Amino acid sequence: MPYSIKAISGLAASTRRSVVFLLSDECNLNAESRFSAMNEPGKPRSNEQRTVLSRMDYWINGGHNDGWFHGWPNHPEYSRCFTFKWNYRNIDQRFYGFVCNPLPKSNPRFQLCVLHSHGEKVQWNTEPGFLELAVNLSGMAGVWKAIRESFPDND
């Protein structure tokens, strides 16, 4: 299954962290399409998209805010999973993904958040399917091939 990585336009550049979308023609990875749908072509960024970008930038710059984003560091199975959170029209929204280090040789502290899915949060507990998908994708050779093409680890 071919995968690719798409950079997110408008995010802060950093040697510490980055956020990208994972794309695939063969499976329903809808994070990037939901992000793109926030705007009408040729118009300024919507308030919703600015909100999401500002939360991603805050994480990239080392910020901590469980109301805007979080992982599951104390859950053994889901410790690599990550979510960005916002509310749109009184419905809680989430982008789900995983955090990895694609540069173990050249920048071992660098963290990459790879977002794959969008979902509406309608219950207290996170839908386990999003987390299980993140775990599965984070271990797939095709996903890592796409990550390494976008983030080559050159000494």
PyRosetta script that sets phi, psi and omega in degrees:
from pyrosetta import init, pose_from_sequence

init()
pose = pose_from_sequence("MPYSIKAISGLAASTRRSVVFLLSDECNLNAESRFSAMNEPGKPRSNEQRTVLSRMDYWINGGHNDGWFHGWPNHPEYSRCFTFKWNYRNIDQRFYGFVCNPLPKSNPRFQLCVLHSHGEKVQWNTEPGFLELAVNLSGMAGVWKAIRESFPDND")
pose.set_psi(1, 117.5)
pose.set_omega(1, -177.7)
pose.set_phi(2, -77.0)
pose.set_psi(2, 133.2)
pose.set_omega(2, 177.7)
pose.set_phi(3, -120.0)
pose.set_psi(3, 157.4)
pose.set_omega(3, 173.2)
pose.set_phi(4, -145.2)
pose.set_psi(4, 161.8)
pose.set_omega(4, 179.7)
pose.set_phi(5, -110.5)
pose.set_psi(5, 137.6)
pose.set_omega(5, 176.4)
pose.set_phi(6, -123.1)
pose.set_psi(6, 122.6)
pose.set_omega(6, 175.6)
pose.set_phi(7, -66.5)
pose.set_psi(7, 154.5)
pose.set_omega(7, -179.9)
pose.set_phi(8, -103.1)
pose.set_psi(8, 114.1)
pose.set_omega(8, -179.0)
pose.set_phi(9, -65.1)
pose.set_psi(9, 136.2)
pose.set_omega(9, 175.8)
pose.set_phi(10, 97.7)
pose.set_psi(10, -3.6)
pose.set_omega(10, 178.8)
pose.set_phi(11, -85.0)
pose.set_psi(11, 153.5)
pose.set_omega(11, 176.9)
pose.set_phi(12, -64.3)
pose.set_psi(12, 142.5)
pose.set_omega(12, 174.4)
pose.set_phi(13, -85.3)
pose.set_psi(13, 140.7)
pose.set_omega(13, -177.6)
pose.set_phi(14, -154.1)
pose.set_psi(14, 148.6)
pose.set_omega(14, 172.5)
pose.set_phi(15, -91.7)
pose.set_psi(15, 2.7)
pose.set_omega(15, -176.8)
pose.set_phi(16, -101.6)
pose.set_psi(16, -44.4)
pose.set_omega(16, -175.6)
pose.set_phi(17, -149.1)
pose.set_psi(17, 158.6)
pose.set_omega(17, 173.9)
pose.set_phi(18, -153.5)
pose.set_psi(18, 159.5)
pose.set_omega(18, 177.3)
pose.set_phi(19, -128.1)
pose.set_psi(19, 134.1)
pose.set_omega(19, 179.9)
pose.set_phi(20, -138.3)
pose.set_psi(20, 166.4)
pose.set_omega(20, 172.6)
pose.set_phi(21, -102.8)
pose.set_psi(21, 142.9)
pose.set_omega(21, 172.4)
pose.set_phi(22, -97.3)
pose.set_psi(22, 128.6)
pose.set_omega(22, -179.4)
pose.set_phi(23, -117.5)
pose.set_psi(23, 152.0)
pose.set_omega(23, 173.7)
pose.set_phi(24, -157.6)
pose.set_psi(24, 138.3)
pose.set_omega(24, 176.7)
pose.set_phi(25, -79.9)
pose.set_psi(25, -17.2)
pose.set_omega(25, -170.5)
pose.set_phi(26, -104.4)
pose.set_psi(26, -8.0)
pose.set_omega(26, 175.6)
pose.set_phi(27, -140.4)
pose.set_psi(27, 159.8)
pose.set_omega(27, -171.7)
pose.set_phi(28, -83.7)
pose.set_psi(28, 82.7)
pose.set_omega(28, 172.4)
pose.set_phi(29, -101.2)
pose.set_psi(29, 104.6)
pose.set_omega(29, -166.0)
pose.set_phi(30, -106.2)
pose.set_psi(30, 8.0)
pose.set_omega(30, -177.4)
pose.set_phi(31, -62.5)
pose.set_psi(31, -48.8)
pose.set_omega(31, -176.7)
pose.set_phi(32, -65.5)
pose.set_psi(32, -40.4)
pose.set_omega(32, -179.4)
pose.set_phi(33, -67.1)
pose.set_psi(33, -36.3)
pose.set_omega(33, 176.9)
pose.set_phi(34, -67.5)
pose.set_psi(34, -40.7)
pose.set_omega(34, 178.1)
pose.set_phi(35, -62.6)
pose.set_psi(35, -45.2)
pose.set_omega(35, 179.7)
pose.set_phi(36, -64.9)
pose.set_psi(36, -34.2)
pose.set_omega(36, -178.7)
pose.set_phi(37, -70.6)
pose.set_psi(37, -11.0)
pose.set_omega(37, 178.6)
pose.set_phi(38, -68.0)
pose.set_psi(38, -19.3)
pose.set_omega(38, -175.9)
pose.set_phi(39, -122.0)
pose.set_psi(39, 148.4)
pose.set_omega(39, 168.6)
pose.set_phi(40, -87.3)
pose.set_psi(40, 136.5)
pose.set_omega(40, -179.0)
pose.set_phi(41, -55.1)
pose.set_psi(41, 136.3)
pose.set_omega(41, 176.9)
pose.set_phi(42, 81.0)
pose.set_psi(42, 0.1)
pose.set_omega(42, 179.6)
pose.set_phi(43, -107.1)
pose.set_psi(43, 160.3)
pose.set_omega(43, 177.3)
pose.set_phi(44, -61.6)
pose.set_psi(44, 161.5)
pose.set_omega(44, 178.4)
pose.set_phi(45, -56.2)
pose.set_psi(45, 139.9)
pose.set_omega(45, 177.4)
pose.set_phi(46, -73.8)
pose.set_psi(46, 162.1)
pose.set_omega(46, 175.8)
pose.set_phi(47, -59.2)
pose.set_psi(47, -38.8)
pose.set_omega(47, -179.8)
pose.set_phi(48, -62.3)
pose.set_psi(48, -46.2)
pose.set_omega(48, -178.6)
pose.set_phi(49, -67.4)
pose.set_psi(49, -38.2)
pose.set_omega(49, 177.1)
pose.set_phi(50, -62.7)
pose.set_psi(50, -38.9)
pose.set_omega(50, 177.6)
pose.set_phi(51, -60.5)
pose.set_psi(51, -48.4)
pose.set_omega(51, -178.6)
pose.set_phi(52, -63.4)
pose.set_psi(52, -45.5)
pose.set_omega(52, 179.8)
pose.set_phi(53, -62.2)
pose.set_psi(53, -39.4)
pose.set_omega(53, -179.4)
pose.set_phi(54, -66.4)
pose.set_psi(54, -34.1)
pose.set_omega(54, 177.9)
pose.set_phi(55, -71.9)
pose.set_psi(55, -37.8)
pose.set_omega(55, 175.4)
pose.set_phi(56, -65.0)
pose.set_psi(56, -44.5)
pose.set_omega(56, 177.6)
pose.set_phi(57, -59.8)
pose.set_psi(57, -40.7)
pose.set_omega(57, 179.6)
pose.set_phi(58, -60.9)
pose.set_psi(58, -42.9)
pose.set_omega(58, 177.0)
pose.set_phi(59, -65.1)
pose.set_psi(59, -45.5)
pose.set_omega(59, -179.8)
pose.set_phi(60, -56.0)
pose.set_psi(60, -37.9)
pose.set_omega(60, -178.4)
pose.set_phi(61, -84.4)
pose.set_psi(61, 10.7)
pose.set_omega(61, 173.8)
pose.set_phi(62, 92.0)
pose.set_psi(62, 8.2)
pose.set_omega(62, -178.4)
pose.set_phi(63, -71.9)
pose.set_psi(63, 158.5)
pose.set_omega(63, 176.4)
pose.set_phi(64, -126.5)
pose.set_psi(64, 126.3)
pose.set_omega(64, 177.0)
pose.set_phi(65, -162.1)
pose.set_psi(65, 99.0)
pose.set_omega(65, -177.7)
pose.set_phi(66, -64.0)
pose.set_psi(66, -17.5)
pose.set_omega(66, 176.1)
pose.set_phi(67, -77.1)
pose.set_psi(67, -15.7)
pose.set_omega(67, -178.2)
pose.set_phi(68, -110.4)
pose.set_psi(68, -30.9)
pose.set_omega(68, -178.4)
pose.set_phi(69, -165.3)
pose.set_psi(69, 156.1)
pose.set_omega(69, 175.3)
pose.set_phi(70, -169.7)
pose.set_psi(70, 163.7)
pose.set_omega(70, 171.8)
pose.set_phi(71, -112.8)
pose.set_psi(71, -167.7)
pose.set_omega(71, 177.1)
pose.set_phi(72, -125.2)
pose.set_psi(72, 63.1)
pose.set_omega(72, -172.4)
pose.set_phi(73, -65.5)
pose.set_psi(73, -22.8)
pose.set_omega(73, -178.2)
pose.set_phi(74, -96.1)
pose.set_psi(74, 4.1)
pose.set_omega(74, 178.7)
pose.set_phi(75, -104.5)
pose.set_psi(75, 114.6)
pose.set_omega(75, -173.8)
pose.set_phi(76, -56.1)
pose.set_psi(76, -39.7)
pose.set_omega(76, -176.5)
pose.set_phi(77, -78.3)
pose.set_psi(77, -32.0)
pose.set_omega(77, -172.5)
pose.set_phi(78, -110.7)
pose.set_psi(78, 21.6)
pose.set_omega(78, -173.7)
pose.set_phi(79, -64.3)
pose.set_psi(79, -22.1)
pose.set_omega(79, 178.0)
pose.set_phi(80, -90.9)
pose.set_psi(80, -10.2)
pose.set_omega(80, -176.5)
pose.set_phi(81, -72.2)
pose.set_psi(81, 153.0)
pose.set_omega(81, -177.7)
pose.set_phi(82, -151.3)
pose.set_psi(82, 151.3)
pose.set_omega(82, 177.5)
pose.set_phi(83, -141.6)
pose.set_psi(83, 143.6)
pose.set_omega(83, 168.6)
pose.set_phi(84, -106.7)
pose.set_psi(84, 138.3)
pose.set_omega(84, -170.5)
pose.set_phi(85, -124.2)
pose.set_psi(85, 143.3)
pose.set_omega(85, 171.8)
pose.set_phi(86, -160.5)
pose.set_psi(86, 170.5)
pose.set_omega(86, 179.7)
pose.set_phi(87, -119.5)
pose.set_psi(87, 133.9)
pose.set_omega(87, 177.5)
pose.set_phi(88, -132.3)
pose.set_psi(88, 119.1)
pose.set_omega(88, -179.7)
pose.set_phi(89, 53.2)
pose.set_psi(89, 46.3)
pose.set_omega(89, 177.6)
pose.set_phi(90, 64.3)
pose.set_psi(90, 22.7)
pose.set_omega(90, 174.3)
pose.set_phi(91, -124.0)
pose.set_psi(91, 126.1)
pose.set_omega(91, 179.1)
pose.set_phi(92, -68.7)
pose.set_psi(92, 132.4)
pose.set_omega(92, -177.5)
pose.set_phi(93, -117.0)
pose.set_psi(93, 150.2)
pose.set_omega(93, 179.2)
pose.set_phi(94, -141.7)
pose.set_psi(94, 140.5)
pose.set_omega(94, 162.4)
pose.set_phi(95, -106.2)
pose.set_psi(95, 128.9)
pose.set_omega(95, -179.0)
pose.set_phi(96, -109.8)
pose.set_psi(96, 147.3)
pose.set_omega(96, 178.4)
pose.set_phi(97, -169.8)
pose.set_psi(97, -156.9)
pose.set_omega(97, 178.3)
pose.set_phi(98, -142.0)
pose.set_psi(98, 156.5)
pose.set_omega(98, 178.2)
pose.set_phi(99, -108.2)
pose.set_psi(99, 136.7)
pose.set_omega(99, 179.7)
pose.set_phi(100, -143.6)
pose.set_psi(100, 173.1)
pose.set_omega(100, 174.1)
pose.set_phi(101, -119.7)
pose.set_psi(101, 99.2)
pose.set_omega(101, -177.9)
pose.set_phi(102, -81.8)
pose.set_psi(102, -3.7)
pose.set_omega(102, -175.1)
pose.set_phi(103, -124.4)
pose.set_psi(103, 57.5)
pose.set_omega(103, -175.1)
pose.set_phi(104, -63.8)
pose.set_psi(104, -26.8)
pose.set_omega(104, -179.7)
pose.set_phi(105, -86.6)
pose.set_psi(105, -51.5)
pose.set_omega(105, -171.6)
pose.set_phi(106, -86.9)
pose.set_psi(106, -25.8)
pose.set_omega(106, -179.3)
pose.set_phi(107, -153.1)
pose.set_psi(107, 75.0)
pose.set_omega(107, -171.6)
pose.set_phi(108, -62.3)
pose.set_psi(108, -18.2)
pose.set_omega(108, 179.9)
pose.set_phi(109, -92.6)
pose.set_psi(109, -6.9)
pose.set_omega(109, -178.1)
pose.set_phi(110, -65.5)
pose.set_psi(110, 133.8)
pose.set_omega(110, 177.4)
pose.set_phi(111, -117.4)
pose.set_psi(111, 132.5)
pose.set_omega(111, 177.0)
pose.set_phi(112, -116.3)
pose.set_psi(112, 125.7)
pose.set_omega(112, 174.2)
pose.set_phi(113, -99.4)
pose.set_psi(113, 118.2)
pose.set_omega(113, -177.8)
pose.set_phi(114, -105.2)
pose.set_psi(114, 108.7)
pose.set_omega(114, -177.0)
pose.set_phi(115, -93.3)
pose.set_psi(115, 134.7)
pose.set_omega(115, -176.9)
pose.set_phi(116, -122.0)
pose.set_psi(116, -31.7)
pose.set_omega(116, -171.2)
pose.set_phi(117, -136.3)
pose.set_psi(117, 151.9)
pose.set_omega(117, 171.5)
pose.set_phi(118, -113.3)
pose.set_psi(118, 143.8)
pose.set_omega(118, 174.7)
pose.set_phi(119, -151.3)
pose.set_psi(119, 154.9)
pose.set_omega(119, 172.7)
pose.set_phi(120, -93.6)
pose.set_psi(120, 134.3)
pose.set_omega(120, -177.9)
pose.set_phi(121, -95.5)
pose.set_psi(121, 111.8)
pose.set_omega(121, -176.8)
pose.set_phi(122, -116.6)
pose.set_psi(122, 0.4)
pose.set_omega(122, 177.8)
pose.set_phi(123, -138.3)
pose.set_psi(123, 164.5)
pose.set_omega(123, -176.8)
pose.set_phi(124, -63.2)
pose.set_psi(124, -50.9)
pose.set_omega(124, -178.5)
pose.set_phi(125, -78.1)
pose.set_psi(125, 144.7)
pose.set_omega(125, 177.4)
pose.set_phi(126, -68.3)
pose.set_psi(126, 138.3)
pose.set_omega(126, 176.4)
pose.set_phi(127, -60.1)
pose.set_psi(127, 117.1)
pose.set_omega(127, -175.2)
pose.set_phi(128, -60.2)
pose.set_psi(128, -25.0)
pose.set_omega(128, -179.5)
pose.set_phi(129, -60.1)
pose.set_psi(129, -36.8)
pose.set_omega(129, 178.0)
pose.set_phi(130, -64.9)
pose.set_psi(130, -41.1)
pose.set_omega(130, -179.1)
pose.set_phi(131, -71.5)
pose.set_psi(131, -40.4)
pose.set_omega(131, 178.2)
pose.set_phi(132, -64.4)
pose.set_psi(132, -38.4)
pose.set_omega(132, 176.4)
pose.set_phi(133, -63.3)
pose.set_psi(133, -41.9)
pose.set_omega(133, 178.2)
pose.set_phi(134, -60.5)
pose.set_psi(134, -44.2)
pose.set_omega(134, 179.0)
pose.set_phi(135, -62.2)
pose.set_psi(135, -46.6)
pose.set_omega(135, -179.4)
pose.set_phi(136, -62.3)
pose.set_psi(136, -47.6)
pose.set_omega(136, -179.0)
pose.set_phi(137, -63.6)
pose.set_psi(137, -37.4)
pose.set_omega(137, -177.1)
pose.set_phi(138, -66.5)
pose.set_psi(138, -14.4)
pose.set_omega(138, 178.9)
pose.set_phi(139, -108.7)
pose.set_psi(139, 3.8)
pose.set_omega(139, -175.8)
pose.set_phi(140, -86.7)
pose.set_psi(140, 133.3)
pose.set_omega(140, -179.2)
pose.set_phi(141, -59.3)
pose.set_psi(141, -40.0)
pose.set_omega(141, -179.6)
pose.set_phi(142, -64.7)
pose.set_psi(142, -35.5)
pose.set_omega(142, 177.0)
pose.set_phi(143, -68.0)
pose.set_psi(143, -43.9)
pose.set_omega(143, 179.8)
pose.set_phi(144, -66.9)
pose.set_psi(144, -31.9)
pose.set_omega(144, 175.5)
pose.set_phi(145, -62.0)
pose.set_psi(145, -45.0)
pose.set_omega(145, 179.2)
pose.set_phi(146, -64.6)
pose.set_psi(146, -40.4)
pose.set_omega(146, 179.0)
pose.set_phi(147, -63.6)
pose.set_psi(147, -45.1)
pose.set_omega(147, -178.0)
pose.set_phi(148, -67.5)
pose.set_psi(148, -30.4)
pose.set_omega(148, 175.9)
pose.set_phi(149, -67.2)
pose.set_psi(149, -36.2)
pose.set_omega(149, -179.9)
pose.set_phi(150, -85.7)
pose.set_psi(150, -26.4)
pose.set_omega(150, -179.0)
pose.set_phi(151, -130.7)
pose.set_psi(151, 74.0)
pose.set_omega(151, -179.6)
pose.set_phi(152, -67.4)
pose.set_psi(152, 137.3)
pose.set_omega(152, -178.6)
pose.set_phi(153, -96.7)
pose.set_psi(153, 80.2)
pose.set_omega(153, 180.0)
pose.set_phi(154, -95.7)
pose.set_psi(154, 130.2)
pose.set_omega(154, 178.8)
pose.set_phi(155, -67.7)
pose.dump_pdb("model.pdb")
